Each structure stands twice: as structure tokens, then as C-alpha cells.
Amino acid sequence: RFHEAHGGRARPTLTAGFAFSGLTATDLLERPLAQGPRPACEGARITVRLRPFELMTLRLRRP
């Protein structure tokens, strides 16, 4: 989960310590979002954009 707590915009990066085959943005109950944000993936690095005070949950699928 990502959380922006300071009232600004943020671009956090997550580096996965394992291989993953898919990525899904979910709500807080971890149900897939129909029109969720599109994180940028580059290898094991995932970068997201957060609005002020936004919470974001990502589900990674292992191959």
C-alpha cells in the first residue's frame, strides 16, 4: 500500500524482491478497480503517482 500523508503530490517507487507477472490496482478491501490507476513498470520497479492524501493498494501476481 502507498499513502501520501503530507497533502502534496508524490511519485513513490516500489522495487519488488520477486518476479511478478501482473499488477492490479485494488480498493482497500483488495477488490480490483474497474478503472484504476496505471502504475509504470520497468522490470521489478513500479512507480505510481499519488494525489494529496491518497491511499493506493497494488496486488502483484507471481508467475
DATA-V343111 format. One record per helix or strand of 3 or more residues. SS is the DSSP state (h for helix, s for strand). FROM is the first residue (numbers start at 1). TO is the last residue. If there is no record, write none. Layout:
BEGIN
ss: {SS & SS}
from: {FROM & FROM}
to: {TO & TO}
END
This chain:
BEGIN
ss: {s & s & s & s & s}
from: {13 & 22 & 40 & 45 & 55}
to: {15 & 26 & 42 & 47 & 61}
END
